[in-house]
Amino acid sequence: MSIAINADLCKGCKACMAVCPGSLIKETTEGKAYMKYPKDCWGCASCVKECHFGAITFFLGADIGGMGSKLTVDSKKDRLIWNIARRDDTKEQIVINTKESNKY
């Protein structure tokens, strides 16, 4: 599992760096986030959830049923919107109400 960081979309807020449990996301001299060794990514997707600019893409590999799909997340008040783009160009959205997500 791995992520990709789009430097053109990165605003340099450093939120992804703060939540990466492996301290794998670093800062360029321009203040943009990057991951020097994407293969070392733990696949927790914390950075994807924290990026409010869509700059981080998480690759959903075949090992977890994603077959090479890409995941980005939008945050809207009390909702997380998981955007999945599949290799066949189909798209899916999963909307999670953060106020309700931990009720059992």
C-alpha positions, 0 to 999 in steps of 0.5 A: 500500500502506498500514497502519492502526494501531488505537490501542485495541490499541497498547500503546505499545512503540514497536517499530514506530517503531524498524523503520520505514525511512521513520520514518513512524510517530509517537507520540501524546501518549498514547504510542500509535503512529500514521501521519500520512500512510499513503499514504507507507507503503513497504509493507515490512510491517516494523511489522506483523511487529514488532507483537506486539499485532495493532495494525497491519494491512497492506492487501493491494491489488489490485496485489499480488493481495490484492484488499483483504485485510488482513494481521496477524501473530502471533509465537509463539516461533520462528514467525510466523503471517500472518493474512489476512482477505479481503473475502469474510470468508474467512481464511487463515493462513500459518505461517513457522518462523523457524528454517527460513525462510532455508535455501536 
